[in-house]
Amino acid sequence: MRVKLKKDLKDMLRYTNEEHLMMSNVELRKRAASRRIYETMMEYHFKKETMRRRIAAALKIQTYYRMRFVKNTSFIKALKLAEFPRLYILKEQKPIFIKIVKNLMPLFEGKHGI
């Protein structure tokens, strides 16, 4: 009967998360050591996951920046505007400017041998 009561008491304490009240000193030391190991392990995994997320975020930012940079500079490189004096146009004027340049391209090719 006593063993059954002790077992029921341990179960009840485990259910209320106060099982340390029935532990011996050796068991308490083992529990404290295992808790310290577990917390260190969780801290390591948390740092590792945080670093993985930071690297992923940095890659997304870098990809977005490079994409925008290439998009904005490919037009300038294609027309070789960097070699000549700068020509600034508004974003809304870009399609019209491209049409004008395409229509004038035969004139430039004939005169300058481009």
N, C-alpha and C positions, 0 to 999 in steps of 0.2 A: 504494500500500500504506500509506503514512504517513497519508494522509487517512482511510482506513478505520479504522486503529488509533485515530486521534484521535477519530473519531466514536464508535467502540465505547467508548473511555474516557469520553467525555462521557455516553453512555447509561448506563454503569455508575455513574458518579458521580451522575447524576440519580436512578437507581434507589435508591441508598443515601442520597439527600438531601444530598450533599456537592458539588453542582455548582459551588459558589462557588470551589472550588480551581482551576478552569480558567478563571475569568473575569478579564478585564482590569480596570484601575482604573475605567474609564468604566462598564463593565458592573456593577461592584460598587456604584458610586454610584447608578446607575439602579435597581438592585435594592433598595438601602437606602431610596431615595426612594419607590419603589412600595410597599415594606413599610410605611413610615410612613403613607402615604396609606391603604393597606388597613386598618391597625390603627385609624386615626382613624375611617374609615368604619364599621368593625365596632363600635367603641365608641359611635358615634352611634346606630346601629341597636339596639344592646343597651339604651342608655338610653331610646330611644323605645319599645321593646317593654316595658321595665320600667314606664315611665310608663303605658302602655296597660293593663297588668295591674293596676297600682295603682288606676287610675280604675275599671276594671271591678269590682275587689274593693270599692271604696268604694261604688259604685252598688248592689252586692248587699247590703252591710251596711245602707245607707240604706233600700233597699226593704224588707228584712226588718224593720228598726226601725219604719218607717212602717206596715207591715202589722200588726205586733203592737200598735202604738199605737192604730190605728183599731179593731182588733178589741176591744181592752180598753176603749176609751172610747165606742164606739158604743152599748153597752148603757146607759151612764150618760147619754149625750145623749138616747137614745130615751125614757127614763123621766124625764128632766129632774131627775135626782138632784143635779146640780151647783147648781141653784137653791135646793134645800131642804137641811136638815141631812143630813149624810152617813149612809148606811146601808151597813154592811159585811156581806157574806155570803161564805161559803166557795165555792170554785169548784164543789165537789160539790153545794152547795145551790142553785146557779143555776137548774137546770131546775124544781125544786120552787117556788122563789120566783117564777119567771115564771108558772107555773100559778096560784099564789095571787093574784098581781097581776091576771092576766087575769080570774079569777073575781070579784075585788072591783072591777073597773073599772066595772061598771054602777052600783055604790053611789056611787063617787066622781063619776061623771057626773051622777047624779041630785041629789046634795047640793051640789056645787060648780059645776055647769054646765061641766064640762071637755069 
